[in-house]
């Protein structure tokens, strides 16, 4: 019986070992692709994820590296090398801030390059490279801008730096070939290669010494030819021909026997292969189905993980509205496995304990500023986070009263009095309701 999970893990390990080998001789792009394939087969392969993070870090992609290490640590909380990497990065917050700024500057340079600001983009990229020399994307964009200005020497220098970091970077290799064509370097290299494998040409002072041969007479030549021809015929018929005939007969008999045996073996082998083919085809279809399901599960896991991280980031940055809207799009029933369940419970806890109140305060601020529509939207969003909160219902009811939406306001006041009679807002709702 085929153990499919073990087979998939072996495939993942093969891709990881290939990626590790390529990373060893600085083929970072090739290594990254192999490690991604390894993770498609086994998302719990933390060694592959940690190495992928190191490759991103080496190429200046610090944010992508941190994502890989965080995922790795969540999948394997103990005895995980990612803990060491994250601790080293967190020990240097200045480095993190620099990396964050470099990404923003790179995006600005890219925007300038796309909107006829090539000179400003070049200055910006040079500053970025001074602070982060391994930022591969910045080197490649700088080389493109230099090529656009026909400054092929500087473009070649930038691409050379990329290839020292990532030996087989596909973009850098294509651009370097173009630079060599423009500068004539490609023709020089071809000529060097051609000369290295060609024969040495004769120099002016080389001398060819002719062979000195003794001339024979015409009669001697004819006599020698006839004697040689007769001796050759005798040797052929006496010595060679009988031996050749015997050898041919023995070889033919041996070939007939071997061909007969081989034909019998191949006929039996063909029968076995035809029988096993049907079984292998069925196994292949089964593995393909399982693999597709596994890849879909992995994609859903990463999507949910990214969404939870986005919510936490938005909440930390003070964008509570974005965090709340993203939180409401998550189907709680789909969060069943660790560590996603713990992360979701933590997000739900602070959304229902603090998040609703912050959104409600935004509604009050909008109301005080005269933006009734925005205030109503904030109050409704707060109620979606905490549907049974009497404070939010009371404020929304008062907002409806101020807009002469009396029926909607009374419905909210009645709900507060009926469902939350012990709340301090029950008495205030009765007063507002008029009884």
C-alpha positions in Angstrom: 0.0 0.0 0.0 1.5 3.4 -1.0 1.9 5.8 1.9 1.0 9.1 0.1 1.8 11.4 2.9 5.3 9.9 3.2 5.7 10.2 -0.6 4.7 13.8 -0.5 7.1 14.5 2.4 9.9 12.9 0.4 9.2 15.0 -2.6 9.3 18.1 -0.4 12.6 17.0 1.0 14.1 16.5 -2.5 13.1 20.0 -3.5 14.5 21.3 -0.2 17.9 19.6 -0.7 18.1 20.9 -4.3 17.3 24.4 -3.1 19.9 24.1 -0.3 22.5 23.0 -2.9 21.7 25.9 -5.2 21.8 28.4 -2.3 25.3 27.0 -1.5 26.7 28.4 -4.7 24.6 31.6 -4.6 22.0 30.7 -7.2 19.4 32.4 -4.9 16.7 32.8 -7.5 16.8 29.1 -8.4 17.0 28.1 -4.8 13.9 30.2 -3.9 11.9 28.6 -6.7 12.8 25.1 -5.5 12.0 26.0 -1.8 8.6 27.3 -2.8 7.9 24.0 -4.6 9.0 22.2 -1.4 6.5 24.2 0.6 3.7 23.5 -1.9 4.1 19.8 -1.1 4.7 20.2 2.7 3.9 23.5 4.3 5.2 22.2 7.6 8.8 21.9 6.2 10.2 24.6 8.5 13.8 24.1 7.3 12.7 25.0 3.8 10.7 28.0 5.0 13.6 29.2 7.2 16.1 29.0 4.3 13.6 30.8 2.0 13.5 33.6 4.6 17.3 33.8 4.7 17.4 34.0 0.9 14.8 36.9 1.0 16.9 38.6 3.7 20.1 38.3 1.6 18.3 39.8 -1.4 17.1 42.8 0.7 13.5 41.6 1.0 13.3 41.8 4.8 9.5 42.0 5.0 9.1 38.7 3.0 11.8 37.1 5.2 10.0 38.1 8.4 6.7 36.6 7.0 8.4 33.3 6.3 10.0 33.1 9.8 6.8 34.1 11.6 4.8 31.4 9.7 7.6 28.9 10.5 7.6 29.8 14.2 3.8 29.4 14.4 4.0 26.0 12.7 6.8 24.8 15.0 6.9 26.9 18.2 9.8 25.0 19.8 13.3 24.0 18.6 12.9 26.3 15.6 15.8 28.2 14.1 13.4 31.0 13.0 13.2 32.0 16.7 16.9 32.9 16.5 16.5 34.8 13.3 13.6 36.8 14.5 15.3 37.6 17.8 18.4 38.9 16.0 16.3 41.1 13.8 14.1 42.4 16.7 17.3 43.3 18.6 18.1 45.9 16.0 14.9 48.0 15.5 17.0 50.6 13.7 17.7 48.0 11.0 14.0 47.3 10.7 13.2 50.9 10.4 15.9 51.4 7.7 14.5 48.5 5.7 11.0 49.8 5.9 12.1 53.2 4.7 14.1 51.7 1.9 11.0 49.9 0.6 9.1 53.2 0.6 12.0 55.0 -1.1 12.1 52.2 -3.7 8.4 52.6 -4.4 8.9 56.3 -4.8 11.8 55.8 -7.2 9.7 53.3 -9.2 6.9 55.8 -9.5 9.3 58.6 -10.6 10.8 56.2 -13.2 7.3 55.5 -14.6 6.4 59.2 -14.8 9.5 60.7 -16.6 11.5 61.4 -13.4 14.5 59.2 -14.3 17.1 61.5 -12.9 15.4 61.7 -9.5 14.8 58.0 -9.5 18.6 57.4 -10.1 19.5 59.6 -7.2 17.0 57.9 -5.0 18.2 54.4 -5.9 21.8 55.3 -5.4 21.0 56.4 -1.8 19.1 53.2 -1.2 22.0 51.1 -2.4 24.4 52.9 -0.2 22.4 52.0 2.9 21.3 48.5 1.7 23.9 47.1 -0.8 22.1 43.8 -1.2 18.7 45.3 -2.3 18.6 43.3 -5.6 15.5 45.0 -7.0 17.0 48.4 -6.5 20.2 47.4 -8.4 18.1 46.0 -11.3 15.9 49.1 -11.6 19.0 51.3 -11.5 20.6 49.3 -14.3 17.5 49.7 -16.4 17.5 53.5 -15.9 21.2 53.6 -16.9 20.5 51.6 -20.0 17.7 53.9 -20.9 20.2 56.8 -20.7 22.7 54.7 -22.8 25.1 54.7 -19.8 25.9 51.0 -20.3 29.1 50.9 -18.3 27.3 52.0 -15.1 24.4 49.6 -15.9 26.9 46.8 -16.2 28.4 47.6 -12.8 25.0 47.4 -11.2 24.2 44.1 -12.9 27.6 42.7 -11.8 26.7 43.5 -8.2 23.4 41.7 -8.6 25.1 38.6 -10.0 27.6 38.6 -7.1 24.6 38.4 -4.8 22.5 36.1 -6.9 24.6 34.3 -9.5 21.7 33.2 -11.8 19.3 36.0 -11.4 17.3 35.7 -14.6 16.5 39.4 -15.0 20.1 40.4 -14.4 21.4 37.8 -16.9 19.1 39.0 -19.7 20.1 42.7 -19.0 23.8 41.8 -18.8 23.7 40.2 -22.2 22.1 43.3 -23.7 24.7 45.5 -22.0 27.5 43.3 -23.5 26.0 43.6 -26.9 25.8 47.4 -26.7 29.4 47.8 -25.4 30.9 45.2 -27.8 31.9 43.1 -24.8 30.0 40.1 -26.2 32.0 40.0 -29.4 35.3 40.2 -27.5 34.3 37.3 -25.3 33.3 35.2 -28.3 36.6 35.9 -30.0 38.5 34.9 -26.8 36.6 31.7 -26.5 37.2 30.9 -30.2 40.9 31.5 -30.0 41.2 29.4 -26.8 39.9 26.3 -28.6 41.5 26.9 -32.1 44.8 25.6 -33.4 47.8 27.9 -33.2 48.3 29.9 -36.4 51.7 29.8 -38.1 54.1 32.7 -37.4 56.1 34.4 -40.1 59.4 32.8 -38.9 58.0 29.2 -38.7 59.8 26.8 -41.1 58.4 23.6 -42.5 61.1 21.0 -43.2 60.2 18.7 -46.1 60.7 15.0 -45.8 63.6 13.5 -47.7 62.6 10.4 -49.6 64.6 8.1 -51.8 63.1 8.0 -55.3 62.3 4.6 -56.8 62.3 3.7 -60.5 59.1 3.0 -62.5 59.9 -0.7 -62.9 60.5 -1.1 -59.2 57.2 0.5 -58.4 55.3 -1.8 -60.7 57.1 -4.9 -59.3 56.4 -3.9 -55.7 52.7 -3.4 -56.4 52.3 -6.7 -58.1 54.1 -8.6 -55.4 52.1 -6.9 -52.7 48.8 -7.6 -54.4 49.6 -11.3 -54.8 50.8 -11.7 -51.2 47.7 -9.9 -50.0 45.4 -12.3 -51.9 47.2 -15.4 -50.6 47.1 -14.2 -47.0 43.4 -13.3 -47.3 42.3 -16.7 -48.8 44.5 -18.8 -46.6 44.4 -17.0 -43.2 41.6 -14.5 -43.1 38.7 -15.9 -45.0 38.2 -19.2 -43.2 38.5 -17.5 -39.8 36.0 -14.9 -40.8 33.5 -17.5 -42.0 33.8 -19.5 -38.7 33.5 -16.3 -36.7 30.4 -15.2 -38.6 28.7 -18.6 -38.2 29.4 -18.7 -34.5 28.3 -15.1 -34.0 25.1 -15.7 -36.0 24.2 -18.8 -33.9 24.9 -16.9 -30.7 22.8 -13.9 -31.9 19.8 -16.2 -32.8 19.9 -17.8 -29.3 20.2 -14.4 -27.6 17.5 -12.8 -29.6 15.1 -15.7 -28.9 15.8 -15.5 -25.2 15.5 -11.7 -25.2 12.2 -11.9 -27.1 10.8 -14.3 -24.6 11.9 -12.2 -21.7 10.5 -9.0 -23.2 7.2 -10.6 -24.0 6.8 -11.7 -20.4 8.0 -8.2 -19.2 5.5 -6.5 -21.5 2.7 -8.5 -20.0 3.8 -7.5 -16.5 4.1 -3.9 -17.5 0.7 -3.8 -19.0 -0.8 -5.3 -15.8 1.1 -2.8 -13.6 0.3 0.2 -15.8 -3.4 0.2 -14.9 -2.5 0.1 -11.2 0.0 2.9 -11.5 -2.4 5.0 -13.5 -5.0 4.6 -10.8 -2.4 5.5 -8.1 -1.3 8.6 -10.1 -4.9 9.9 -10.4 -5.4 9.4 -6.7 -2.1 11.2 -5.8 -3.0 14.0 -8.2 -6.4 14.5 -6.5 -4.9 14.5 -3.0 -2.1 16.9 -4.1 -4.6 19.4 -5.6 -6.6 19.2 -2.3 -3.4 19.7 -0.3 -2.3 22.7 -2.4 -5.8 24.3 -2.0 -5.6 23.8 1.8 -2.2 25.4 1.9 -3.4 28.4 -0.1 -6.4 28.8 2.2 -4.1 28.6 5.3 -1.8 31.3 3.9 -4.7 33.6 2.9 -6.3 33.4 6.4 -2.9 33.9 8.0 -2.2 37.0 5.9 -5.7 38.4 6.6 -5.2 38.0 10.4 -1.8 39.7 10.2 -3.3 42.5 8.2 -6.0 43.0 10.9 -3.3 43.1 13.6 -1.2 45.6 11.6 -4.2 47.8 10.8 -5.2 47.8 14.5 -1.7 48.6 15.7 -1.4 51.5 13.2 -4.6 53.0 14.4 -6.7 52.0 11.3 -9.5 50.5 13.4 -12.1 50.8 10.6 -10.0 48.7 8.2 -9.3 46.2 10.9 -12.9 45.9 11.8 -14.1 45.5 8.2 -11.4 42.8 7.6 -12.4 41.0 10.8 -16.1 40.8 9.7 -15.1 39.1 6.4 -13.6 36.1 8.2 -15.9 33.0 8.5 -15.4 31.9 12.1 -16.6 28.4 11.3 -13.6 27.9 8.9 -11.0 28.6 11.6 -10.6 25.1 13.1 -6.9 24.4 13.3 -4.0 25.7 15.3 -2.3 28.1 15.2 -4.9 30.0 13.2 -7.6 29.3 15.9 -5.5 31.0 18.6 -4.7 34.0 16.4 -8.4 34.4 15.4 -9.5 34.2 19.1 -7.1 36.9 20.0 -8.3 39.2 17.2 -11.9 38.5 18.2 -11.1 39.2 21.9 -9.8 42.7 21.3 -12.4 43.5 18.6 -15.2 42.7 21.1 -13.5 44.3 24.1 -12.0 47.4 22.7 -12.5 47.6 18.9 -16.2 48.2 19.0 -15.7 51.2 21.5 -13.1 52.8 19.3 -15.4 52.6 16.3 -18.2 54.0 18.3 -16.0 56.9 19.4 -15.3 57.6 15.7 -19.0 57.8 15.1 -19.5 60.3 17.9 -16.6 62.4 16.5 -18.2 62.4 13.1 -21.6 63.4 14.6 -20.0 66.3 16.4 -18.3 67.3 13.2 -21.7 67.4 11.4 -21.1 64.3 9.2 -24.3 62.4 10.0 -23.9 59.7 7.3 -20.4 58.8 8.4 -21.5 58.7 12.1 -24.3 56.3 11.2 -21.9 54.1 9.3 -19.5 54.0 12.3 -22.3 53.2 14.8 -23.6 50.3 12.6 -20.1 49.0 12.2 -19.7 49.0 16.0 -22.9 47.1 16.4 -21.7 44.5 14.0 -18.7 44.0 16.2 -20.8 43.9 19.4 -24.5 43.6 18.5 -25.9 43.7 22.0 -24.1 46.8 23.2 -26.7 49.2 24.7 -24.4 52.3 24.5 -24.1 52.0 20.7 -27.8 51.4 20.3 -28.6 54.4 22.4 -26.3 56.7 20.4 -27.6 55.5 17.1 -31.2 56.0 18.3 -30.4 59.6 19.3 -28.8 60.1 15.9 -32.0 58.8 14.2 -34.0 61.2 16.5 -31.9 64.2 15.3 -32.8 63.2 11.7 -36.6 62.8 12.4 -36.3 59.0 11.9 -38.5 58.4 14.9 -39.7 54.9 14.1 -36.1 53.6 13.8 -35.0 55.5 16.9 -38.0 54.1 19.0 -37.2 50.6 17.8 -33.7 50.9 19.2 -34.9 52.5 22.5 -37.5 49.7 23.0 -34.8 47.1 22.4 -32.6 48.7 25.1 -35.4 48.8 27.6 -36.6 45.3 26.8 -33.2 43.5 26.5 -31.0 45.5 28.9 -33.2 46.8 31.7 -30.3 46.8 34.2 -28.1 48.9 31.8 -27.6 52.6 32.8 -28.9 53.4 29.3 -32.3 51.8 29.9 -33.5 54.9 31.9 -32.1 57.2 29.4 -33.8 55.3 26.6 -37.2 55.6 28.4 -36.6 59.3 28.7 -35.7 59.7 25.1 -38.7 57.5 24.1 -41.0 59.7 26.1 -42.4 57.3 28.8 
